[in-house]
Amino acid sequence: MAEQDLTKELQYLIDRVKIVEAVKRLTFHMDKKDWDSYEAEFAEQVEVDFTDTAFGGKQVRIAPRGQWAAAVKSGLARFFETQHFASNYFVEINGDRATTITYYIARHFMKGPDGNKYVLDEGGYYTHGLVKVNGAWKVNRNKLTPLWEEGDPEALRLAQQGGLSKEWADLFGL
């Protein structure tokens, strides 16, 4: 193998690891409720596509990363704990741009007025676009495609109580 080919291959592997780590950090920061770090993983503007969900409106939105982070924070506030599992990373790199498809299972825990704990689970995949900014990979596209959900019917009722957060509804025009 020529030295130039080896250099390209090594750069590809380094970028792939950094891209996967950037996507992993999104779920980690959400679950830790570290919203400043969550926001920092995004490019200045983020394309947000939740059109495959019941709570994402009918069109793709472009939002400043701070608005997107605030919407996610407010949307997850109803849960006292979350745990997002990400796996099966498919990564395509084209220069300073990349796309990932990542499977997820998300667990959402709520406490009811009766003091009991209720769980909602969801699975599907994320499609993220990333762009290299000053040498760091930043997410500039976030699409959620849920494939299934299950859980306690009381958890679903509690989650829907009060409707969508103001920040979420404002972002998606709902």
C-alpha positions, 0 to 999 in steps of 0.5 A, spaced: 500 500 500 502 506 498 504 511 503 499 516 501 493 511 501 495 509 508 495 516 510 488 517 507 485 510 510 488 513 517 485 519 516 478 516 514 478 512 521 480 517 525 474 521 522 470 516 523 471 515 530 470 522 532 464 522 528 461 516 532 464 519 539 460 526 537 453 522 536 454 518 542 456 524 546 449 527 544 445 521 548 450 522 554 449 529 555 441 528 554 441 523 559 446 527 564 441 533 563 448 537 561 444 542 556 451 546 555 455 540 553 449 538 548 448 544 545 456 545 544 455 538 539 451 542 534 453 547 528 451 554 529 445 552 525 441 545 525 436 542 520 431 538 525 427 533 522 421 530 526 416 529 521 416 522 522 413 523 529 407 525 532 410 531 535 414 534 530 410 538 525 409 537 518 416 540 515 423 540 516 426 546 521 432 550 521 434 552 528 440 556 531 443 550 536 441 554 542 433 554 540 434 546 538 437 545 545 432 549 549 427 545 545 430 538 547 431 540 554 424 542 555 421 536 551 425 531 556 423 535 562 417 531 564 421 525 565 425 524 571 430 520 568 432 518 561 437 513 558 438 513 550 442 507 547 445 508 541 448 502 536 450 500 529 453 506 527 453 507 519 458 512 517 459 516 510 464 521 510 465 526 504 471 531 505 468 535 511 461 533 511 458 526 514 452 522 515 451 517 520 445 513 521 444 510 528 439 505 531 437 507 538 433 505 544 430 510 548 427 509 555 423 515 559 422 514 566 416 518 569 413 519 576 406 519 577 401 523 582 401 516 585 408 516 587 409 510 582 414 510 576 412 509 569 416 507 563 416 509 556 420 506 551 422 507 544 426 505 538 428 507 531 434 510 528 437 517 528 440 520 521 445 525 523 449 530 518 455 533 521 460 538 518 467 539 520 468 546 524 475 548 526 477 541 526 471 538 530 465 534 527 459 538 529 452 536 528 448 540 523 442 535 521 438 531 526 432 527 524 429 522 528 425 516 525 421 512 530 420 505 529 416 502 535 414 504 542 411 501 548 410 502 555 405 503 561 399 506 558 399 511 564 406 513 562 403 515 555 397 519 559 402 522 563 407 524 558 401 527 554 398 531 559 399 538 559 401 538 551 408 540 548 412 544 551 412 552 549 419 551 546 418 545 542 411 548 540 415 554 538 420 551 534 416 546 530 410 551 529 405 547 533 
